Amino acid sequence: MEQYKDIAPRLIGVREGIGWTVKEMADLLGLPEEKVAEYESGEVEIPVGYMLDVSRLCRVDLTTLISGREPHLKSYSLVRKNEGFSVDRRKDYDYKSLGYKFAGREMEPFLITVPAKSGEEMTETSHRGQEFIYVLKGRLEVRMGGEPIIVEEGDSLYFNSETPHALRGLDGKEVTFLDVIL
């Protein structure tokens, strides 16, 4: 939750730097004004999809929104095993950004670990763009528009991120996968 308190002022700064009101930002993102104000309060979880939408709309790097640091590499970026910028996005997910050092990214690669949980505990999200998931370890349920899709080790799933989706590990075990958001 602490990271949201750090991200919120950057969201406000970007919006105000452009000269938009909360309502104007909400209209451009297709969200209720109250939701934008809630994210900017730093008191609630800020979905990565929302931060991606803001970064694209405002032409600000996602790494800058999340960390306050500017990525600087332009030719290539190497992230070693067990590295990656931790994104405290959700209390039950472990997100590691794998592209955080590279400036001008056109995709957002993450290494994500999701715990096992019941179907009732799954929370759907949606955001602009497309998403590619490749399962490295475990079994993943992706609920797409309410329909379950089971993705096994070595399987991949490519989908429109605007479709409401939720994730969970199966068989009582966490699942680790590569998630690339375009």
C-alpha positions in Angstrom: 0.0 0.0 0.0 2.9 2.3 0.7 3.9 2.3 -3.0 0.5 3.7 -3.9 1.1 6.7 -1.7 4.3 7.3 -3.7 2.7 6.8 -7.1 -0.4 9.0 -6.4 1.5 12.3 -6.3 3.3 11.4 -9.6 -0.1 10.7 -11.2 -1.3 14.1 -10.0 1.9 15.8 -11.2 1.6 14.4 -14.7 -2.0 15.3 -15.0 -1.5 18.9 -13.6 1.6 19.3 -15.7 -0.4 18.8 -18.8 -3.1 21.2 -17.4 -6.0 18.7 -17.1 -8.5 18.5 -14.4 -9.5 15.2 -12.8 -12.7 15.3 -14.9 -10.8 15.9 -18.1 -8.4 13.0 -17.3 -11.3 10.7 -16.4 -13.1 11.6 -19.7 -10.0 10.9 -21.8 -9.5 7.5 -20.0 -13.2 6.6 -20.2 -13.5 6.3 -16.4 -15.7 7.9 -13.8 -14.2 11.0 -12.2 -14.4 9.5 -8.8 -12.2 6.5 -9.8 -9.4 8.8 -11.0 -9.7 10.8 -7.8 -9.6 7.6 -5.8 -6.4 6.4 -7.5 -4.8 9.9 -7.1 -5.6 9.7 -3.3 -3.1 6.9 -2.8 -5.5 5.1 -0.5 -6.4 2.3 -2.9 -4.7 -0.2 -5.1 -3.8 1.4 -8.5 -4.2 -1.2 -11.2 -1.2 -1.6 -13.6 -3.7 -1.2 -16.5 -4.6 2.2 -15.2 -1.0 3.2 -14.9 -0.3 1.9 -18.4 -3.3 3.9 -19.8 -2.0 7.1 -18.0 1.5 6.5 -19.2 0.4 6.1 -22.8 -2.1 9.0 -22.7 0.4 11.4 -21.1 3.5 10.1 -22.9 5.3 9.3 -19.6 7.2 6.1 -19.1 5.6 3.6 -16.8 8.8 3.2 -14.9 8.7 6.9 -14.1 5.2 6.7 -12.8 5.9 3.7 -10.6 9.4 4.5 -9.3 10.0 8.2 -10.0 13.1 7.2 -12.0 13.7 7.7 -15.7 14.8 4.7 -17.7 18.0 5.5 -19.7 19.0 2.6 -21.8 18.2 2.8 -25.5 20.1 0.0 -27.3 19.4 -2.9 -25.0 18.6 -3.7 -21.4 19.8 -6.8 -19.6 18.0 -7.9 -16.4 19.7 -10.8 -14.6 18.0 -13.7 -12.9 16.3 -12.7 -9.6 16.5 -9.0 -10.6 13.7 -6.8 -12.0 12.0 -3.8 -10.5 9.4 -5.0 -8.0 6.1 -3.4 -8.5 4.0 -3.5 -5.3 0.9 -3.7 -7.4 -1.4 -6.1 -5.6 -1.0 -7.6 -2.2 -1.3 -11.1 -3.5 0.7 -10.8 -6.8 4.5 -10.5 -7.1 5.2 -8.3 -10.2 8.7 -7.7 -11.4 9.2 -5.3 -14.3 11.7 -6.7 -16.8 11.9 -3.7 -19.1 12.2 -0.9 -16.5 15.7 0.2 -17.6 14.8 0.6 -21.3 13.6 4.1 -22.5 10.8 4.4 -25.0 9.4 0.8 -24.5 6.5 -0.2 -26.7 5.7 -3.2 -24.5 5.8 -3.8 -20.7 7.3 -7.2 -19.8 6.6 -8.6 -16.3 7.6 -11.7 -14.4 4.5 -12.4 -12.3 3.8 -14.9 -9.5 0.2 -15.4 -8.5 -1.0 -17.5 -5.6 -3.5 -20.3 -5.6 -6.9 -19.0 -4.5 -10.6 -19.8 -4.8 -12.6 -18.7 -7.8 -14.6 -16.3 -5.5 -11.3 -14.5 -4.6 -10.6 -13.6 -8.3 -10.9 -9.9 -9.2 -11.4 -9.0 -12.8 -9.5 -6.1 -14.4 -9.3 -4.6 -17.8 -7.2 -2.0 -19.6 -6.3 -0.9 -23.1 -4.0 -2.9 -25.2 -3.1 -6.5 -25.7 -1.5 -9.1 -23.4 0.7 -12.2 -23.9 1.1 -14.7 -21.1 3.6 -17.6 -21.1 3.4 -20.0 -18.2 6.9 -20.9 -16.8 5.8 -22.9 -13.6 2.5 -24.2 -12.4 -1.0 -24.0 -13.8 -2.9 -20.8 -14.4 -6.6 -20.1 -14.6 -7.4 -17.0 -16.6 -11.0 -16.0 -16.4 -11.9 -14.1 -19.6 -15.2 -12.4 -19.5 -16.3 -14.9 -16.9 -15.1 -18.0 -18.8 -12.2 -20.0 -17.4 -9.2 -20.8 -19.6 -6.6 -23.2 -18.2 -3.0 -22.4 -19.2 -0.4 -25.1 -18.4 3.4 -24.9 -18.2 4.8 -24.1 -21.7 1.4 -22.8 -22.9 0.7 -19.3 -24.0 -2.3 -17.0 -24.2 -2.6 -13.8 -26.3 -5.7 -11.7 -25.7 -7.3 -8.2 -25.9 -6.7 -6.7 -22.4 -10.0 -4.7 -22.7 -11.8 -8.0 -22.1 -12.3 -8.3 -18.3 -9.8 -10.9 -17.0 -8.7 -12.4 -13.6 -5.9 -14.8 -12.7 -5.2 -17.5 -10.2 -2.8 -20.4 -9.5 -4.4 -23.9 -9.6 -3.9 -27.1 -7.7 -3.2 -25.3 -4.4 0.1 -23.9 -5.8 1.3 -20.5 -7.0 2.0 -20.0 -10.7 4.8 -18.0 -12.3 4.5 -16.6 -15.8 5.9 -14.1 -18.3 3.3 -11.4 -19.0 3.9 -8.9 -21.8 1.5 -6.0 -22.1 1.3 -4.1 -25.4 
